[in-house]
């Protein structure tokens, strides 16, 4: 119950805090360009990676970030099996070599349970939205294929080329 309330609160905060940014990105003539407002993809090597012992330990680069961003990272850490099947539509596939929305938050989940976090998602509303929507739909009982269809339908126009994410089985 607590997790679904958290997801709802995060989604509400994202929508409230980003209304201006999202609308300007969607109506911009270069909306499907990788350079969404507030998200610099020009320096793919500029992403910060940090390893923690587990998904329960968030990276220090989140200190000083808005609470809603920290909550999305927490959700991403708990939703790796979902986000690995969801593409991202911010342009990070081409600019940062990401394979899925998971890579916007987590570069690697190691066998010992440690996590290599990526700060890419701290700068991108599209990344954050896709992660929250995917986790929420999963919580509502949607299958991976249904979630993927929703994400693809939602972001297919007005956004960058999606990451090269495999379809769920």
C-alpha positions as CSV (number, residue, x, y, z in Angstrom):
1,X,0.0,0.0,0.0
2,X,2.8,2.4,0.9
3,X,4.6,1.8,-2.4
4,X,1.5,2.6,-4.5
5,X,0.9,5.8,-2.5
6,X,4.5,6.8,-3.1
7,X,4.2,6.2,-6.8
8,X,1.0,8.3,-6.9
9,X,2.7,11.1,-5.0
10,X,5.8,11.1,-7.2
11,X,3.6,11.1,-10.4
12,X,1.6,14.0,-9.0
13,X,4.7,15.9,-8.1
14,X,6.3,15.3,-11.5
15,X,3.2,16.5,-13.3
16,X,2.8,19.6,-11.1
17,X,6.5,20.6,-11.1
18,X,7.0,20.0,-14.8
19,X,4.0,21.3,-16.5
20,X,5.8,24.2,-18.1
21,X,8.8,22.2,-19.2
22,X,6.7,19.4,-20.7
23,X,4.4,21.7,-22.6
24,X,7.3,23.7,-24.1
25,X,9.0,20.5,-25.1
26,X,5.9,19.1,-26.8
27,X,5.1,22.3,-28.7
28,X,8.7,23.0,-29.7
29,X,9.4,22.5,-33.4
30,X,12.5,20.5,-32.3
31,X,10.5,18.4,-29.7
32,X,11.8,15.2,-31.2
33,X,15.3,16.5,-31.0
34,X,17.4,15.1,-28.1
35,X,17.9,18.6,-26.6
36,X,14.8,18.8,-24.4
37,X,14.9,21.9,-22.1
38,X,16.8,21.2,-18.9
39,X,18.5,18.0,-20.3
40,X,21.9,18.2,-21.9
41,X,22.7,15.2,-24.0
42,X,25.6,16.7,-25.8
43,X,28.1,15.3,-23.3
44,X,27.2,11.7,-22.9
45,X,30.4,11.1,-21.0
46,X,29.3,13.7,-18.5
47,X,26.9,11.3,-16.7
48,X,28.0,10.5,-13.2
49,X,28.1,6.9,-12.1
50,X,28.2,5.8,-8.5
51,X,28.2,2.3,-7.0
52,X,26.2,1.4,-3.9
53,X,25.9,-1.9,-2.0
54,X,22.3,-2.4,-3.1
55,X,19.2,-0.8,-4.6
56,X,18.2,0.2,-1.1
57,X,21.2,2.6,-0.9
58,X,20.7,5.6,-3.1
59,X,23.7,7.4,-4.6
60,X,25.2,10.5,-3.0
61,X,24.7,12.5,-6.3
62,X,21.0,12.6,-5.3
63,X,21.8,14.8,-2.2
64,X,20.4,18.2,-2.8
65,X,18.0,17.0,-5.5
66,X,14.3,17.4,-5.3
67,X,12.5,14.7,-3.2
68,X,10.5,13.6,-6.2
69,X,13.7,12.8,-8.1
70,X,15.0,10.8,-5.2
71,X,11.7,8.9,-5.1
72,X,11.9,8.1,-8.8
73,X,15.4,6.7,-8.3
74,X,14.1,4.6,-5.4
75,X,11.3,3.3,-7.7
76,X,13.8,2.6,-10.5
77,X,15.9,0.5,-8.0
78,X,12.9,-1.5,-7.1
79,X,11.6,-1.8,-10.7
80,X,14.6,-3.0,-12.7
81,X,12.8,-6.0,-14.1
82,X,10.2,-3.6,-15.6
83,X,12.3,-0.7,-16.8
84,X,14.8,-2.9,-18.6
85,X,11.9,-3.6,-21.1
86,X,10.8,0.0,-21.5
87,X,12.4,2.3,-24.0
88,X,13.4,5.9,-23.3
89,X,12.4,8.6,-25.7
90,X,14.7,11.4,-24.7
91,X,17.5,10.7,-27.2
92,X,19.8,8.9,-24.7
93,X,20.0,5.8,-26.9
94,X,22.0,7.8,-29.4
95,X,23.7,10.3,-27.1
96,X,24.6,8.1,-24.2
97,X,24.3,4.6,-25.6
98,X,21.4,3.6,-23.3
99,X,19.5,0.4,-24.2
100,X,16.4,1.1,-22.1
101,X,14.8,3.5,-19.6
102,X,16.6,1.6,-16.8
103,X,19.9,2.9,-18.0
104,X,18.8,6.5,-17.3
105,X,19.0,5.5,-13.6
106,X,21.1,2.4,-13.3
107,X,24.0,1.6,-15.5
108,X,24.5,-1.9,-14.1
109,X,22.9,-4.3,-11.6
110,X,25.7,-6.7,-10.4
111,X,25.3,-10.3,-9.4
112,X,26.3,-9.4,-5.8
113,X,23.3,-7.0,-5.6
114,X,25.4,-3.9,-5.9
115,X,24.1,-1.2,-8.2
116,X,26.0,1.3,-10.4
117,X,23.7,4.3,-10.5
118,X,23.7,6.9,-13.4
119,X,22.7,10.5,-12.8
120,X,21.3,10.9,-16.3
121,X,17.7,10.7,-15.0
122,X,18.2,13.6,-12.7
123,X,18.2,16.0,-15.6
124,X,15.4,14.7,-17.8
125,X,11.6,14.8,-17.3
126,X,11.0,12.3,-20.0
127,X,13.2,9.7,-18.3
128,X,11.4,10.3,-14.9
129,X,7.9,10.2,-16.4
130,X,8.5,6.9,-18.2
131,X,9.9,5.2,-15.1
132,X,7.0,6.4,-12.9
133,X,4.3,5.5,-15.5
134,X,5.9,2.0,-16.0
135,X,6.0,1.3,-12.3
136,X,2.5,2.5,-11.8
137,X,1.0,0.5,-14.6
138,X,2.8,-2.6,-13.3
139,X,1.4,-1.9,-9.8
140,X,-2.1,-1.8,-11.5
141,X,-1.5,-5.3,-12.9
142,X,-0.6,-4.5,-16.5
143,X,1.7,-7.0,-18.2
144,X,5.1,-5.9,-19.5
145,X,3.8,-6.0,-23.1
146,X,0.8,-3.7,-22.1
147,X,3.1,-1.3,-20.3
148,X,5.5,-1.2,-23.3
149,X,2.5,-0.6,-25.7
150,X,1.4,2.3,-23.5
151,X,4.9,3.9,-23.4
152,X,5.4,3.5,-27.1
153,X,2.0,4.9,-27.9
154,X,2.5,7.8,-25.5
155,X,5.9,8.9,-26.7
156,X,6.0,7.9,-30.4
157,X,5.3,11.5,-31.6
158,X,7.0,14.7,-30.5
159,X,9.9,12.9,-28.7
160,X,13.4,11.6,-29.7
161,X,14.1,8.2,-31.3
162,X,13.6,5.5,-28.7
163,X,16.4,3.5,-27.2
164,X,17.0,0.1,-28.9
165,X,15.0,-1.8,-26.2
166,X,14.0,-5.4,-26.9
167,X,10.3,-6.3,-26.7
168,X,9.3,-8.3,-23.6
169,X,8.5,-12.0,-24.2
